[in-house]
Amino acid sequence: MIGRAVGAPIILAPSWLIAAVVLTLIFAPTIRARADLGALVYVVALGFVVLLFASVLVHELAHGLMARARGQQPREFVLTLWGGHTAFGGATPTPASSALIAVVGPIANLLLAAVFLAVAQGVETNSLVGLLVWSGCLTNAFVGLFNLVPGLPLDGGFLLEAAVWAVTKNRHTGTVAAGWVGRVVAVAVFAWALVLPLVQGRQPEIYDVVWAALIGAFLWSGASAAVRGGRTQKAVGLLTVASVGRRATGVGHTESLAHAGALAAAAGAEEVVILSPDGRPAAYVDRAAAASVPADAAGTTPVTAVAVPLPGGAVVDGLLTGQQLVAAVGRATEHSPVVVAVVDGRVVGLIRAMDVVAAIRS
């Protein structure tokens, strides 16, 4: 951690140091071609890299400031090998907030680029100061414009996501759409460096191809993660107790296995939950164990003989749906892998954690 801003830590990931060294070595020859600075060329190259990451930090801080203004507290700002990201405590509540938080980052960089450009007019271009000022202009312009490309995981992708979200009223549809556009952008970046030169009848530059491949891979990975995440969240939003659980009915703890089975059949239930004297779900019938009881003994076998106890807290509201249901089941399954769904004190379902996971994955 190198500091704090708007109540959140600023973290410099170890990968940043790798990027700083590599980029300094890459930029040094370009700077040497523009000015005869001797060994100072590496100082200027390092200055270029520092300005690049400072531009990224300004970009992320702008996101954080706007997020807090819209009621969403940032958790951390992280500078990494691939730039940076801002983590938030929860999902952005509205398309408008999402769009505003996304767009302020590029705007901040473009404003800084304009400031550096104005300063550059008064300094010698090939001087040490001039090269640093121009690098500040170029890095901020690049960070700002590149992030406006419409495709996740870039800020332009979040703008596209917000637009689709606003039109369809479904955030996850916007995420999937922006993720697919991000994949197209990733392919286009690589094609620009490899295919375009071939079409023009010249050999691709290995330097351009390598960088395009790295950037394209980064964009493809982020876009694909967004598509998967959007689909998963869309699936989560459709979950109900009926779709992830099995219909259940509650029976008294003094009932026989045969009578409990009859009550379940009359209610159209697959599962039987045994209630304690105070009406609380206390156990559920192990179906395999119940099936092993001979039919002529079921009438005299207490239902508690084939019961699996339920700890306190293994209950969820049967009216919950979507993310609220998943969160409630997640909390309840900290105590038991099987939980009971209840509506107005009446048992309506039995939910197994593995069934919820399977429903989301499918």
N, C-alpha and C positions, 0 to 999 in steps of 0.2 A: 504494500500500500504506500502510495507517495503523497497522499493528501485526502481531503474531503471536500465535497461541494454539494450544495442543496441537501445536506443531511445524509449523503451517501459516500462511501469510500471510492477513491480513484485507485485502481489496481493496474500495475504494470506487469503483464505476464512475462515469464522468462523468454518466451518465443520472440518478444519484441527485440531483445538484445541480438538474437540471431538475425532478425530482419534488418536491424540497424547496421550490422557489419556487412551483410551481403549487399544491401542497397548502396552503402558508401563505396564499396569496391566497384559496383556496377556504374554508378553515376560519375566516378572520378574521370574515366576517359572522355566522357562527353564534355565535362567542364574543362579538361586540359586542352581540348580542341578549340575551345572558345577563348581561353586566356592562358598566358604563360605565368603560372603562379608557383611553379616548383612544387615543393612538398606541401605547400598550402592548399593544393588542389584537394587533398583529402579532408582538410578542415572545412572547405566549402562544401564538399560532398556530404560530409557528416552534418553540416549545417542544413543542407537541403533535406536530409533524412529527418532531422529534429523538427524542422518546420512542417514536414509532411505529417508527422505524428502529432505535432501541436495542432495542426489543422483538423486532424481526426478528433482530438480531445475537444476542441471548440465545437465541433460538429455534435459530439455526444453530449456535451454540457447543454447545448441548445435543446436537444431532445429532452433532457432531464428537467430543465427550467420550464419548458412548455408543459411537460407532463404534470409537474407539481402545480402549475397554474390551473390545470384542468382537473385537479383533485386526485392525481395518481402519483404516489411517492416512488421515485427511483430507488432501487436497492444498491446498485453499484455501477460504476463506469469502468470498463476494462479495455485496456490497449493491448492488442495481440499482434501476432505475426501478420494477420490479414487486415489489420486496421483497428477496429474497436466495436464494442457494442454496449448498450445500456440495458440493464436488467430492471424490470419493474415488479412490483408486488402482486400484480394481478392483470387480467386482460383489460384492454382499453374499452370503456363502456359504450361508446357511440362511434359511428363512422366519422363524424365531424372531429371528435377528439383525436382519433387515430390519424386522420389526415393532417391535422395541425401539428401533432407531435412529429410526424414523419417529415413534413416539408420544412420545418424550421432549421433542421440540420444543414441541408444543402443551401438554404438561403443565407445562413450565417457564414458559410464558406465563400459564397459568391460575393457577399458584402466585404469580407476580408480581402478577397482577390481584388476588388475594386479599390480598396484602400492601398494595398501594395502597389497596384498599377499607378495610382496617383503619385505615390512617393517615388516610384521608379522614374518618373518623368524628370526628376531633379537630380539624378545621380548618374555617374558614368556607367554605362552598361557593362563593360568588361572589368570594372574594378571589383575588389572583394565585396564591398558593400552592395554594389550594383547587382552582382550575381546572386547574393543572398536575398535581396529585395525581389528580384525577378523570380527566384525560386519560390518565394512566399506567394507571389501572384499566381504562378503556374500550379503549385501544389493545391492551393485553395480552389482555384478554378477547376482543376481535375476532380478533386474530392466532391465538390458541389455538383458538377455536371454529370459525373459518372453515377452518383447516387440518385439522380433523377431518372435514370433509365427505368422504364416501367417493367419491373419483374422482381419478384422476391428472390433473394433476401435484401435487395436494395430498397432505399426509401421510396423510390418511384414505384416499387412493387406494393408497398404499404398504401400508397396513394391509390393505385389501381384497386387493391383489395377494398379500400374504403368506398370507392365509387361503386363497385359491384355490390358490396354490402348494402349501401344506401338504396340501390335500385331493387335488389332482390329481397331485402330485409333479412338476409341470412349471411352472417359473417363468414361461415365456413365455405359457402359457395364462392365468396370473394377470395378467400385464402387459396382454394384450389385453382381458381382461374389465374390469379397472380402468380402462383407457383408454376403453372404450365407456361406462362409467358416468360418467366425467369429461365426455364429450361431452354426456350427458344433463343433467348438472349445469350445463354451460355454457349450454345452451338454456334450462334452467329459470331461471337467473339473469336472462337477458334477458326471458323471458316474465313474470317476476315484476314487472319495472319497466314493461313495455309492455302486456302482455295483461291482467294483473290489474286495473289501474285501469279499463280499458275494460269489463271484465266487471262491475265495480262501478258503472258508469255515470258515470265521471269521466275527465277528461283526464289522460293521463300527464304527469308532471313531466319537462321536458326534462333537468334536472340528473340525475334518477334514471336516465333512459333512456341518457344518454351514458355515465355511469359503469357501468351494467349492460352496455352494449355493449362497453366497453373490457375489463371484467373477464371477460365471456363470451368475447370474442375470445381473450384470454390463456389462459383455461382450455381453449377448443376447440383452440387451437394446441398446447398442451402435451399434451392428451389424444390428439390425432391423431398427434402425434409418437410417443407411447407405443404406440399401436396399430401404427403402421408398424414401430417398433423391435421390438416383441414378435413380430410376424409374421416379420420378417427374422431375428431370432435363433432363432425356431422352425425356420425353413428352414435356417439354418446348422447347427443341431443334427442335422439329418437327412443332411447331406452325407457322402459316402464317396468313395473314389477311383473306384469304379465309376460313381457318379452325375455326377462332374465331369470325369473323365478318359476316355481311350480305351484299350482293352486293348492292351498292347504286349508284345513279346517281344524278348529280347536276342540279337544275333548277333555273331559274331566279325568283326574288322575286315578279315579277308582273304577274306570270303565274296563271291560274286558276287551281283549284283542278283537274278538268277533264283532262286538257292538261298535267299537271304534271304526272298524272297517266298514260296517254298514252305514255309519254316520258319514264317513268320507265319500262312499259311493252315492249317497243321497245328495250330497253337496257338490258332486262332480269334482272332488278333490283328489289329487295324486298323493298328497302328503298329509300326515297326521301330526299335529302339535299337541303335546300334553300340557294341560294348564294346572298350575298349583292351586291350592285352596283359595288364594286371593285373586285368582284369575290371570296371573302372570304366566307367560310362556316359560315353562320350566324344562322342557325336553321335547325331542321329536322322535318319532318311531323309525327305527332302522328297518328299512323295507326288506333287506336281505334276511335279517334275523326274523322278521315277522313271517316271511314266506316259508321259513324252515319249520315253523310251528305246524304240526298236523291239524287238519281241519276239525277233527273231533275234539281237539284240545283247546282250540281258539276261544271257545266260550268260557272256559275256566282259567285261561291264562290272562293275568292282569296286563294291561297295556304297558305298564311300567317295566315289565320284564324284558321288553325289547326296545327300551328307550335309550337315547343318547342325551345326556344332560346338556342344558344350555346355560352358560354363565350369565350373570346380570349384564345388561347392556347390549345383548345380542338381538336387538329389536330395532326396526326402522319404520318410518311412516310409509304406509303403502300407497299414499297419494303422490309421493315424490316422483319426479321424472328427470331424465337427462343428467346433467352434471351434478345436480343436488342429490339425486338418487345414488350416483356413483360415490360421491363424497360421503354420504351417510353410510353406505355399505362398507366403504373403506374404513371408517371409524369403528363400525360395529365389528368388523372382522378382525380387529386387533384383539378381540376377546374370544372369537369363535369363527371357524371357517364357514359356518352355516348360521344365517340370521333369519329371524321371523319378521314378515311384513304385517303390520297391523293397521287397520282403519277403524277409528272410533272404538278402540278396545277389542275389536273382532279380528281374529286371525284370518288373513286372506292369502298368504303365500309363504313359501320357504325359499330362501335365496342362498345359493352356494357361490362363494367368491370365484371359483374356477369357471362357473357359468357366465358371470359378468365379464370376466376377461375374454372368454371365448366369443361372447356376443360382440364385444368391441373389436376384436381382431377380425371377425368374419364380416 
